[in-house]
Amino acid sequence: MKKFKFCLFLLAFVFISNLGYGQYLGETITLESYVGEWKWETENECLMLYLRDTTWKILSSSNEYDDDIIGTYKYYKNGVLVVDNTNVNTMPFDMPIYASIGKEDENGNIWELNLAFIDTITGKESSYESSTLKYSSGEGTPQLHINLVSEKKWYDGIEDEIARTPEEAAQLKQLSAAAKLSGWSIPNNVTLTKVN
């Protein structure tokens, strides 16, 4: 009888370990799962992310297209609006929030996106390879965890040598300086709930 129970346990373990992340959640996670309004709120703070999907042509001379998530955000502190860039409507790479597929399981569930985030107050940009938006279905409600990571710019200290114009060098120096700032002007490492 013990061998039978052990075999059942082992069989159940193998079955569960072969399930994809989305199967644990009981849903299929696509880029569309990230689209909508997301909110994180405390007594004194409120962060809203407004995400939508976009399809854009990779090169104007090709027929290749890419599907990604772009977005904007609002942040309130003590009832005062700190930042609102919801009126921005530019190319995908110039949006305050740009995300594309980071990690997906063998069933095609997209449970993490690589994130390029621009802090529109300081000009600081997140590291696209390290910053993430992670989807989960906590307690039956879609949730999104944002993790912003910054890193030193590869061109820090050589802006004048690589720039084509003095204006471009000044812009690169400004980005290098912003990358060195500590923290972000919005809350980081927080979990937002989908509200719409």
Secondary structure by P-SEA (a helix, b strand, c coil): caaaaaaaaaaaaaaaaaccccccccccccccccccbbbbbcccbbbbbbbbbbbbbccccccbbbbbbbbcbbbbccccccccccccccccccccbbbccccccccccccbbbbbccccccccccccccbbbbbbbcccbbbbbbbbbbbccccccccccccccaaaaaaaaaaaaaaacccccccccbbbbbcc
